[in-house]
Amino acid sequence: MIGDRFDAIVVGAGMAGNAAALSMAKRGMKVLQLERGEYSGSKNTQNAILNPEVLEGLIPDFRADAPLERRLVEQRFWMLDERSHVGLRYRFHHCNGKRPDRYLILRTRFDRWFSAKVREAGATVLCQTSVTELAQNRTGRVIGVRTDRQRDIIQADVVVIAEGVNKSLATRAGFCACPKPHEVALVVKQVHSLPRRIIEARLNLKRDEGVMIETTGTISRGMSGMGFIYVNKDCISLGIACLVSDLQRAGERPYGILERFKRHSSVLRLIEGSEPNDYSAHLIPEGGYNGKPRLFGEGWVLVGDAVQLNNVVRHEDSSLAIASGRIAAEAIFRVKSSGDPITPDCLSVYETMLNQFVAHSKKPFPALLHTRPENFRLTHAQLIAKAMENFARLEGTSDAKQDGPTSASFLSSCGWSWSVRDAFRRRLLR
Ligand SMILES: Cc1cc2nc3c(=O)[nH]c(=O)nc-3n(C[C@H](O)[C@H](O)[C@H](O)COP(=O)(O)OP(=O)(O)OC[C@H]3O[C@@H](n4cnc5c(N)ncnc54)[C@H](O)[C@@H]3O)c2cc1C
């Protein structure tokens, strides 16, 4: 039974929640963190690319003991048709000196480690505890939370809502709307275990080198979506992400798309002989920061995926979630140490600081999956594959005869303007 009153309660022990709880506890605040999962990370079975800049600000020596799977030295882009892929490899040893700039992590392991740091900093962390409601007084001010552990309200001066993309508690309290089908992508993924030496031989990797593969093309059957393959120490995660609105419209079953992806010859050869040991589904925000909900109110702030602070192009969502948690914590600490009551006016410093962070970050935050998908993902993929097939397979005809039909069908199916605009848009997104 928790009878104490806290300076802050943090709902959720994902990237944003851990960053917020750690930052406040380090500053000597009395923090309670509540996580519904068996342990922090148990509900987050995905891989992620970690850009360490933001984490380094919180835990400077994180490289000493964080569970980092591999350092990223290569990204591959595959455009798939049904039988082949046209690929691009970008290998970048020069970026990865003594302090590598990107890592592959498995969230189950990473979040657990992150949570241990939160406990070390002095926060009380309770897992297997679902927050069932944000408790409000008669004026609507959030005064604490109700959980499935006890009937009484656990009280706090401020509640940091770090519940992830679904934002169910915030929606039920009327602070924001639940995400619309065109604002979220559904990710279904599987983890395949393989011995480390087989993974490294198949992907041409040495020691702790890591690679990720992103795929587009016919795999998403014309829907806004993409496939991905993350290579870890002793397992390969692969999956597909499609906009929920497109899945609804097309009546496609995500599991069916994943199965087709796994059976594609280019993918199959990577996971051949492996054991699938985990299957999961998760939403990711796709609305973009411009469509963000309210970020703060009477006694509450919203952080992480719930804010739609995503940048899927640069795989920075986790880092952005960490940044929003840290910035919210700093804002709350500022208000508390000024001795003023925590009013929405005071909490608005959080939004100001977050906007500054977004404005200073290197790239805009586009909603990638909203780019016109039909050409790039279906028609172009098939035609580019066909052009490469023609190029590779000489059958005694002249070059002009071979190239002619492919170029003509490419242009007639898309038109000059769409080809140029698509190419331009992709260029802008990078
Ligand atoms: C398949 C996949 C691949 C991804 N790849 C990348 C990548 O390569 N790079 C990258 O940077 N990002 C990636 N992301 C995105 C990244 O995972 C998210 O941006 C990040 O997890 C958001 O952090 P968060 O703390 O807001 O939410 P979450 O990490 O989702 O954490 C929310 C936590 O709150 C808990 N919770 C929810 N409701 C309650 C409640 N009522 N009571 C108690 N606890 C509750 C949940 O159990 C969960 O632990 C990927 C996401 C997916 C799904």
Ligand as a Chemical Component Dictionary entry (heavy atoms), coordinates in Angstrom:
data_LIG
# 
_chem_comp.id                   LIG 
_chem_comp.type                 NON-POLYMER 
_chem_comp.pdbx_formal_charge   0 
_chem_comp.three_letter_code    LIG 
# 
loop_
_chem_comp_atom.comp_id 
_chem_comp_atom.atom_id 
_chem_comp_atom.alt_atom_id 
_chem_comp_atom.type_symbol 
_chem_comp_atom.charge 
_chem_comp_atom.model_Cartn_x 
_chem_comp_atom.model_Cartn_y 
_chem_comp_atom.model_Cartn_z 
_chem_comp_atom.pdbx_ordinal 
LIG C1  C1  C 0 9.205  -2.524 -34.389 1  
LIG C2  C2  C 0 9.686  -1.176 -33.945 2  
LIG C3  C3  C 0 10.930 -0.734 -34.349 3  
LIG C4  C4  C 0 11.406 0.504  -33.925 4  
LIG N1  N1  N 0 12.643 0.871  -34.325 5  
LIG C5  C5  C 0 13.167 2.016  -33.847 6  
LIG C6  C6  C 0 14.515 2.392  -34.196 7  
LIG O1  O1  O 0 15.202 1.731  -34.955 8  
LIG N2  N2  N 0 15.010 3.513  -33.649 9  
LIG C7  C7  C 0 14.281 4.280  -32.809 10 
LIG O2  O2  O 0 14.820 5.282  -32.316 11 
LIG N3  N3  N 0 13.002 3.969  -32.483 12 
LIG C8  C8  C 0 12.427 2.858  -32.982 13 
LIG N4  N4  N 0 11.126 2.527  -32.653 14 
LIG C9  C9  C 0 10.309 3.483  -31.889 15 
LIG C10 C10 C 0 10.571 3.442  -30.397 16 
LIG O3  O3  O 0 10.401 2.137  -29.928 17 
LIG C11 C11 C 0 9.607  4.392  -29.681 18 
LIG O4  O4  O 0 9.715  5.675  -30.236 19 
LIG C12 C12 C 0 9.889  4.500  -28.193 20 
LIG O5  O5  O 0 9.756  3.244  -27.611 21 
LIG C13 C13 C 0 8.915  5.465  -27.522 22 
LIG O6  O6  O 0 9.135  5.502  -26.147 23 
LIG P1  P1  P 0 7.959  5.775  -25.107 24 
LIG O7  O7  O 0 8.585  5.742  -23.769 25 
LIG O8  O8  O 0 7.183  6.956  -25.518 26 
LIG O9  O9  O 0 6.950  4.563  -25.275 27 
LIG P2  P2  P 0 7.188  3.031  -24.966 28 
LIG O10 O10 O 0 8.617  2.666  -25.167 29 
LIG O11 O11 O 0 6.154  2.317  -25.766 30 
LIG O12 O12 O 0 6.899  2.866  -23.408 31 
LIG C14 C14 C 0 5.621  3.005  -22.850 32 
LIG C15 C15 C 0 5.621  2.171  -21.577 33 
LIG O13 O13 O 0 4.468  2.505  -20.814 34 
LIG C16 C16 C 0 3.912  1.321  -20.287 35 
LIG N5  N5  N 0 2.488  1.585  -20.035 36 
LIG C17 C17 C 0 1.525  1.899  -20.958 37 
LIG N6  N6  N 0 0.353  2.112  -20.364 38 
LIG C18 C18 C 0 0.555  1.935  -19.025 39 
LIG C19 C19 C 0 -0.285 2.010  -17.895 40 
LIG N7  N7  N 0 -1.591 2.330  -18.003 41 
LIG N8  N8  N 0 0.230  1.762  -16.666 42 
LIG C20 C20 C 0 1.556  1.451  -16.541 43 
LIG N9  N9  N 0 2.408  1.360  -17.596 44 
LIG C21 C21 C 0 1.911  1.608  -18.816 45 
LIG C22 C22 C 0 4.163  0.288  -21.376 46 
LIG O14 O14 O 0 4.116  -1.031 -20.867 47 
LIG C23 C23 C 0 5.554  0.686  -21.855 48 
LIG O15 O15 O 0 6.574  0.032  -21.135 49 
LIG C24 C24 C 0 10.597 1.319  -33.087 50 
LIG C25 C25 C 0 9.338  0.886  -32.687 51 
LIG C26 C26 C 0 8.878  -0.342 -33.108 52 
LIG C27 C27 C 0 7.505  -0.792 -32.668 53 
# 
loop_
_chem_comp_bond.comp_id 
_chem_comp_bond.atom_id_1 
_chem_comp_bond.atom_id_2 
_chem_comp_bond.value_order 
_chem_comp_bond.pdbx_ordinal 
LIG C1  C2  SING 1  
LIG C2  C3  SING 2  
LIG C2  C26 DOUB 3  
LIG C3  C4  DOUB 4  
LIG C4  N1  SING 5  
LIG C4  C24 SING 6  
LIG N1  C5  DOUB 7  
LIG C5  C6  SING 8  
LIG C5  C8  SING 9  
LIG C6  O1  DOUB 10 
LIG C6  N2  SING 11 
LIG N2  C7  SING 12 
LIG C7  O2  DOUB 13 
LIG C7  N3  SING 14 
LIG N3  C8  DOUB 15 
LIG C8  N4  SING 16 
LIG N4  C9  SING 17 
LIG N4  C24 SING 18 
LIG C9  C10 SING 19 
LIG C10 O3  SING 20 
LIG C10 C11 SING 21 
LIG C11 O4  SING 22 
LIG C11 C12 SING 23 
LIG C12 O5  SING 24 
LIG C12 C13 SING 25 
LIG C13 O6  SING 26 
LIG O6  P1  SING 27 
LIG P1  O7  DOUB 28 
LIG P1  O8  SING 29 
LIG P1  O9  SING 30 
LIG O9  P2  SING 31 
LIG P2  O10 DOUB 32 
LIG P2  O11 SING 33 
LIG P2  O12 SING 34 
LIG O12 C14 SING 35 
LIG C14 C15 SING 36 
LIG C15 O13 SING 37 
LIG C15 C23 SING 38 
LIG O13 C16 SING 39 
LIG C16 N5  SING 40 
LIG C16 C22 SING 41 
LIG N5  C17 SING 42 
LIG N5  C21 SING 43 
LIG C17 N6  DOUB 44 
LIG N6  C18 SING 45 
LIG C18 C19 SING 46 
LIG C18 C21 DOUB 47 
LIG C19 N7  SING 48 
LIG C19 N8  DOUB 49 
LIG N8  C20 SING 50 
LIG C20 N9  DOUB 51 
LIG N9  C21 SING 52 
LIG C22 O14 SING 53 
LIG C22 C23 SING 54 
LIG C23 O15 SING 55 
LIG C24 C25 DOUB 56 
LIG C25 C26 SING 57 
LIG C26 C27 SING 58 
# 
